[in-house]
Amino acid sequence: MLDDTQLLHKLLEIYDQKYLSLFLDELGDDKWSREKINRWVNGKTKEKFSRKEYEHLLTLLPKPNLQASHEFTFIDLFAGIGGIRKAFENVGGKCLFTSEWNPYAIKTYKANHYNDADHIFNEDIRDITLSQNHEISNEEAYKHINSVIPDHDVLLAGFPCQPFSIAGVSKKNSLGRSHGFECQTQGTLFFDVARILAAKRPKAFLLENVKNLKSHDKGKTFQIIMQTLDELGYWVADANVEKNVKDPKIIDAQHFLPQHRERIVLVGFKKELNVHHGFSLQKIRSFFPDKVITLGEILEPEKQIDEQYILTPKLWEYLWNYAKKHKEKGNGFGFGLVQRESITRTLSARYYKDGSEILVDRGFNFNMDFHDKVNMQNRPRRLTPRECARLMGFEKPGESNFKIPVSDTQAYKQFGNSVVVPVFEAVAKLMKTHIVSAIEKEKIELESFRYSA
């Protein structure tokens, strides 16, 4: 059990002093302020929470998973706000290690995901892989990775899309040096993922990225990624897809929630374990819900919407004129107006700027004069952060249990950069039997080795 000071410091990893003082003042037991908490944190005074205050503050922290045991373990790289983690925990996995560099995403992550004493949190994966130090040998890097990252069954990563430079390959050729993935992927964050796969040899992995990864840098980026995974000894699901055939690795979230959002998903299993037979992402169809939640079910009642989410007259006129101009040119650019039965466009990290890709219709009449005063009262609005949480699958309709401890701007960025949780829960369900088989197979092989020795 945390003492009062430990609890305060843990909460300050997520919330600021002003928020905590206002939260405590809700009880009316004592008068709290930002300054009072600051004095305590800086050791200038010693305070104590009442039992009621302590229990009230505990509600701000995620609760431990009540599940007594887990079926497999995983690590969560480039974790964002933990969408992939949530998906894999929902099917019986346990997270041992998390890496995320964005300080605002870390706040949201820690507010929503319980981490026990054994869990390790890292902010810059390059500190683990030592990838910024070019004097470090591969062997030294692998040794360091093994000393910090716990053994795990599955590696999860939503790494950024970056071009690879292969300028050094010919030079290494002339010097007679190896130029495998360590050379071809160096300088990218995929390199760090590959180094961890090489060092830890997990039984399986899931990598997630934007759909355009396949065509990035004229296809070179994707080609090197696939070559690297093969070189590391992993079989990748649906690797060879014929031209003009829909790629099952690209999954659209609209099969699960009312949002058109395509992402490429790379699932791999260690070849030597031979557990990948029969696995294909085509089978994800068996996990499509019978009925997809509608946008109307996700939206808050209109009377509860704060005015700040309604577009200002100036911004609405700008978006209107921008769309009109492009329409006249024959372009399809413009805002995306949605009704209760709509499938939305992709929620992006820039949604905080004007919300133009998903604007909720409030009854604006396009046949009336644009500047009509009564009509202008029906200007469209942005989604609220809470509605974004539901559109991304972090909550079900009507729920408000996902904590959002950051500003609206940061929340929009975080949801726009995240994954749709039900999509990855379906992939996790698809992977699970193969992961469990791999664990059992490795256990039998280890016991056999011990017996023979």
C-alpha positions in Angstrom: 0.0 0.0 0.0 1.3 3.4 -0.9 1.9 6.0 1.8 0.4 9.5 1.4 3.6 11.0 -0.2 4.0 8.0 -2.6 0.4 8.3 -3.6 0.8 12.0 -4.3 3.9 11.5 -6.4 2.2 8.7 -8.4 -0.8 11.0 -9.1 1.5 13.8 -10.2 2.8 11.6 -13.0 -0.7 12.0 -14.5 -2.4 15.1 -13.1 -1.2 18.5 -12.2 -1.4 20.2 -8.7 -4.4 22.3 -9.6 -6.5 19.4 -10.8 -5.6 17.4 -7.6 -6.4 20.3 -5.3 -9.8 20.8 -7.0 -10.5 17.1 -6.9 -9.8 17.0 -3.1 -11.9 20.1 -2.5 -14.9 18.2 -3.8 -15.0 16.4 -0.4 -14.9 19.6 1.6 -12.8 17.9 4.4 -10.0 20.4 4.1 -8.9 23.3 2.0 -6.4 22.4 -0.7 -4.5 24.5 -3.2 -1.9 24.1 -5.8 0.6 26.0 -3.5 -0.2 23.6 -0.6 0.6 20.6 -2.7 3.7 22.2 -4.2 5.0 22.9 -0.6 4.5 19.2 0.3 6.2 18.0 -2.9 9.2 20.3 -2.3 9.5 19.1 1.2 8.7 22.4 2.8 5.8 21.0 4.7 4.4 17.6 5.7 0.8 17.0 4.9 -1.5 14.0 5.4 -4.6 12.8 3.6 -7.7 11.9 5.6 -8.9 8.3 5.0 -11.7 9.8 2.9 -9.3 11.9 0.8 -7.0 8.9 0.3 -9.8 6.7 -1.0 -11.1 9.5 -3.2 -7.7 10.0 -4.8 -7.3 6.2 -5.4 -10.3 6.5 -7.8 -8.0 8.5 -10.1 -5.6 5.5 -10.6 -6.3 2.4 -12.7 -7.4 -0.6 -10.7 -5.5 -3.9 -10.8 -6.7 -6.6 -13.2 -8.8 -8.9 -11.2 -7.9 -11.8 -13.4 -5.9 -14.2 -11.2 -3.6 -15.5 -14.0 -2.6 -14.6 -17.5 -2.1 -16.9 -20.5 0.8 -15.0 -22.2 3.0 -12.0 -21.7 3.9 -9.1 -24.0 5.7 -5.8 -24.3 4.2 -2.6 -25.6 6.5 -0.4 -27.8 5.6 3.0 -29.2 2.6 2.5 -26.9 0.7 5.8 -27.4 -2.2 5.6 -25.0 -2.3 1.9 -24.9 -4.9 0.8 -27.5 -3.0 -2.3 -28.5 -2.2 -3.2 -24.9 -5.9 -2.9 -24.0 -6.8 -5.3 -26.8 -4.2 -7.9 -25.8 -5.1 -7.6 -22.1 -8.7 -8.2 -23.0 -7.8 -11.7 -24.3 -5.6 -12.8 -21.4 -2.2 -11.2 -21.9 -0.1 -9.4 -19.3 2.1 -6.4 -20.1 5.6 -6.5 -18.7 7.3 -3.5 -20.4 6.1 -0.3 -22.0 7.9 2.3 -24.0 6.4 5.7 -25.0 8.2 9.0 -25.4 5.3 11.6 -25.6 4.8 13.1 -22.1 1.1 13.8 -22.6 0.5 10.3 -24.0 2.3 8.9 -20.9 -0.1 10.7 -18.6 -3.1 9.2 -20.4 -1.5 5.8 -20.5 -0.7 5.8 -16.7 -4.2 7.0 -15.9 -5.8 4.0 -17.6 -3.4 1.0 -17.4 -2.5 -0.6 -14.1 1.2 -1.4 -13.8 2.3 -3.6 -11.0 5.7 -3.4 -9.2 7.4 -5.6 -11.8 6.3 -3.6 -14.8 9.0 -1.5 -16.5 8.2 1.9 -18.1 10.7 3.4 -20.6 10.4 6.8 -22.3 13.0 6.4 -25.1 13.5 3.0 -26.6 16.9 4.1 -28.0 18.1 4.1 -24.4 17.4 0.4 -24.3 18.6 -0.6 -27.7 21.6 1.8 -27.6 20.9 2.6 -31.2 22.2 6.2 -31.0 25.7 5.0 -30.0 27.3 3.8 -33.2 30.4 2.7 -31.3 28.4 0.0 -29.5 28.7 -3.5 -31.1 25.6 -5.6 -31.9 26.6 -8.0 -29.1 26.9 -5.2 -26.5 23.5 -3.9 -27.6 21.8 -7.3 -27.3 23.3 -7.9 -23.9 22.0 -4.5 -22.7 18.5 -5.2 -24.2 18.5 -8.6 -22.4 19.4 -7.0 -19.1 16.6 -4.5 -19.2 13.6 -6.0 -21.2 12.1 -9.0 -19.5 11.5 -12.2 -21.4 8.1 -12.1 -23.1 5.9 -14.1 -25.5 4.7 -11.3 -27.8 6.2 -8.0 -29.0 3.6 -5.3 -29.9 4.7 -2.1 -31.7 3.1 0.7 -33.6 6.3 2.1 -34.9 6.5 5.3 -37.0 6.9 5.1 -40.8 10.4 6.3 -41.8 12.4 5.9 -45.0 15.5 3.7 -44.9 18.9 4.8 -46.2 21.0 2.1 -47.7 23.9 4.3 -48.6 26.3 2.4 -46.3 25.6 -1.0 -47.8 28.0 -0.8 -50.7 30.8 0.5 -48.4 30.2 -2.4 -46.0 30.3 -4.8 -49.0 33.7 -3.5 -50.0 35.0 -3.9 -46.5 33.7 -7.4 -46.3 31.3 -6.6 -43.4 27.8 -7.9 -42.7 25.1 -5.7 -44.0 21.9 -7.3 -42.9 19.1 -5.5 -41.1 21.5 -3.8 -38.7 22.8 -1.8 -41.6 19.7 -1.4 -43.8 17.4 -0.2 -41.1 19.8 1.8 -38.9 18.7 5.3 -38.1 15.0 4.4 -38.0 12.8 3.4 -35.1 12.0 0.1 -36.9 15.7 -0.7 -36.3 15.0 -0.6 -32.5 12.1 -3.0 -33.0 14.3 -5.4 -35.0 17.1 -5.2 -32.4 14.7 -6.2 -29.7 13.3 -9.1 -31.8 16.9 -10.2 -32.5 17.9 -10.1 -28.8 14.8 -11.4 -27.1 13.4 -13.8 -29.7 9.7 -13.6 -28.6 7.4 -16.3 -30.0 5.3 -13.8 -31.9 4.9 -10.1 -32.8 2.3 -7.7 -34.0 3.4 -4.5 -35.8 0.9 -1.8 -36.8 1.3 1.1 -39.2 -0.6 3.3 -41.7 -1.9 1.7 -44.9 0.6 3.7 -46.9 3.6 1.8 -45.4 3.3 -0.5 -48.4 3.9 2.2 -50.9 6.2 4.4 -48.8 9.4 5.4 -50.6 8.2 3.5 -53.7 7.8 0.3 -51.8 11.4 0.1 -50.5 10.5 0.7 -46.9 8.0 -2.2 -46.8 10.4 -4.5 -48.7 13.2 -3.9 -46.2 10.9 -4.5 -43.3 9.7 -7.8 -44.7 13.2 -8.9 -45.5 14.3 -8.0 -42.0 11.6 -10.0 -40.4 12.4 -13.0 -42.5 16.1 -12.6 -41.8 15.3 -12.6 -38.1 13.6 -16.0 -38.4 9.9 -15.0 -38.4 7.1 -16.1 -40.7 4.8 -13.1 -41.5 1.1 -13.8 -42.1 -0.2 -13.2 -45.6 3.3 -12.0 -46.8 2.7 -13.0 -50.4 -0.5 -11.4 -51.7 -1.1 -11.5 -55.4 -1.6 -8.3 -57.3 -5.3 -7.2 -57.7 -6.2 -9.3 -54.6 -7.3 -7.4 -51.5 -4.5 -7.6 -48.9 -5.8 -9.1 -45.7 -3.0 -7.3 -43.8 -4.9 -4.1 -44.4 -7.9 -4.0 -42.0 -10.6 -1.4 -42.0 -12.1 -0.4 -38.6 -15.6 0.2 -40.1 -16.2 -3.6 -39.7 -16.2 -2.9 -35.9 -17.1 0.7 -35.4 -18.5 3.5 -37.6 -15.2 4.9 -38.8 -13.4 4.2 -42.1 -9.8 3.7 -40.8 -7.4 1.4 -42.7 -4.3 0.1 -41.0 -1.7 -2.4 -42.0 -1.1 -5.2 -39.5 1.9 -7.4 -39.6 1.6 -10.6 -37.5 4.6 -12.9 -37.2 5.5 -16.2 -35.5 9.0 -17.7 -34.9 9.6 -20.1 -37.8 11.4 -22.7 -35.7 8.3 -23.2 -33.5 6.2 -24.1 -36.5 2.9 -22.9 -35.0 1.9 -20.6 -37.8 0.1 -23.1 -40.1 -3.4 -22.1 -40.8 -3.0 -18.5 -39.6 -4.3 -15.8 -41.9 -5.7 -12.4 -41.2 -8.5 -13.2 -43.6 -10.0 -15.1 -40.7 -10.6 -11.9 -38.8 -14.0 -11.9 -40.4 -15.1 -14.5 -37.9 -14.8 -11.8 -35.2 -16.8 -9.1 -37.0 -19.7 -8.1 -34.8 -23.2 -9.1 -35.9 -24.2 -5.5 -35.7 -21.8 -2.5 -35.8 -22.4 0.2 -33.3 -23.9 3.3 -35.0 -22.4 6.8 -34.7 -25.7 7.9 -33.1 -25.0 5.5 -30.2 -21.6 7.0 -29.7 -22.7 10.6 -29.7 -23.6 12.5 -26.5 -27.1 14.0 -26.2 -27.0 17.3 -28.0 -28.3 19.2 -25.0 -25.2 18.1 -23.0 -22.7 19.4 -25.6 -20.6 22.4 -24.5 -20.7 25.3 -26.8 -16.9 25.2 -27.2 -17.4 22.2 -29.6 -19.7 24.0 -32.0 -17.8 25.6 -34.9 -17.5 29.4 -34.7 -19.3 31.3 -37.5 -15.9 32.4 -38.8 -14.4 28.8 -38.9 -17.7 27.4 -40.4 -17.6 30.0 -43.2 -14.0 29.3 -43.9 -14.6 25.5 -44.2 -17.7 26.2 -46.3 -15.9 28.4 -48.8 -12.9 26.1 -48.9 -15.2 23.1 -49.8 -17.1 25.2 -52.3 -13.9 26.4 -54.1 -12.6 22.8 -54.4 -16.0 21.5 -55.6 -16.0 24.0 -58.4 -12.6 22.8 -59.5 -13.9 19.2 -59.5 -11.9 18.1 -56.4 -13.4 16.2 -53.6 -11.7 18.1 -50.8 -13.9 19.5 -48.1 -15.4 18.8 -44.7 -17.0 15.5 -43.7 -20.5 16.1 -42.4 -21.9 13.1 -40.5 -25.3 12.1 -39.3 -26.3 9.4 -36.8 -26.1 6.6 -39.3 -22.9 7.7 -41.0 -19.5 6.0 -41.3 -17.0 8.7 -40.5 -13.8 9.6 -42.2 -10.5 8.7 -40.5 -10.0 10.6 -37.2 -6.6 12.2 -37.5 -4.1 13.6 -35.1 -4.8 17.1 -36.6 -8.5 16.9 -35.6 -7.9 19.6 -33.0 -7.2 22.2 -35.7 -10.7 22.5 -37.2 -12.3 19.1 -36.9 -13.1 19.2 -40.6 -12.9 15.5 -41.4 -15.7 14.6 -38.9 -18.3 17.4 -38.3 -21.5 16.4 -36.6 -24.6 17.7 -38.4 -26.8 19.9 -36.2 -29.5 20.7 -38.8 -27.8 23.4 -40.9 -30.0 24.0 -44.0 -27.7 24.2 -47.0 -30.6 25.5 -49.2 -31.0 28.7 -47.1 -28.9 31.8 -47.1 -25.6 30.9 -45.5 -25.7 33.9 -43.2 -29.3 33.5 -42.1 -29.2 34.1 -38.3 -31.5 31.3 -37.3 -29.8 28.8 -39.6 -26.4 29.8 -38.2 -27.5 28.6 -34.8 -27.4 25.1 -36.4 -23.7 25.2 -37.2 -22.0 21.7 -37.1 -19.7 20.7 -34.3 -16.6 18.7 -33.6 -16.7 15.4 -31.7 -15.9 15.8 -28.1 -12.9 13.9 -26.7 -15.3 11.5 -25.0 -17.0 10.7 -28.3 -13.5 10.2 -29.8 -12.7 7.7 -27.1 -15.9 5.7 -28.1 -15.2 6.0 -31.9 -11.7 4.5 -31.2 -13.2 1.7 -29.1 -11.7 2.7 -25.7 -15.2 2.9 -24.3 -18.6 1.5 -25.2 -21.6 3.8 -25.9 -22.8 5.5 -22.8 -19.6 4.8 -20.8 -17.3 7.4 -19.4 -14.7 5.3 -17.7 -11.6 6.1 -19.9 -9.7 8.8 -18.1 -8.7 11.9 -20.2 -6.2 13.8 -17.9 -5.0 16.1 -20.7 -6.3 19.1 -22.7 -8.7 18.6 -25.5 -5.9 19.5 -28.0 -3.7 16.7 -26.6 -6.6 14.3 -26.4 -7.5 14.8 -30.0 -3.9 14.1 -31.0 -3.8 11.0 -28.9 -7.0 9.5 -30.2 -6.1 10.4 -33.8 -2.7 8.6 -33.4 -4.2 5.6 -31.7 -5.7 2.3 -32.9 -9.3 1.1 -32.9 -9.2 -1.2 -29.9 -11.8 -3.8 -31.2 -9.8 -4.3 -34.4 -6.7 -5.4 -32.5 -8.7 -7.4 -30.0 -10.0 -9.4 -32.9 -6.4 -9.9 -34.1 -5.3 -10.9 -30.6 -8.1 -13.5 -30.5 -6.9 -14.8 -33.8 -3.3 -15.0 -32.6 -4.0 -16.4 -29.1 -4.3 -20.1 -29.9 -1.0 -19.9 -31.9 0.7 -18.0 -29.1 -0.5 -20.6 -26.5 0.7 -23.4 -28.8 4.1 -21.8 -29.1 4.4 -21.4 -25.3 3.6 -25.1 -24.8 5.9 -26.2 -27.6 8.8 -24.2 -26.3 8.2 -25.6 -22.8 8.2 -29.2 -24.0 11.4 -28.6 -26.0 13.1 -27.0 -23.0 12.1 -29.9 -20.7 13.3 -32.4 -23.4 16.6 -30.6 -23.5 17.0 -30.6 -19.7 16.1 -34.3 -19.6 18.6 -35.2 -22.4 21.3 -33.1 -20.7 
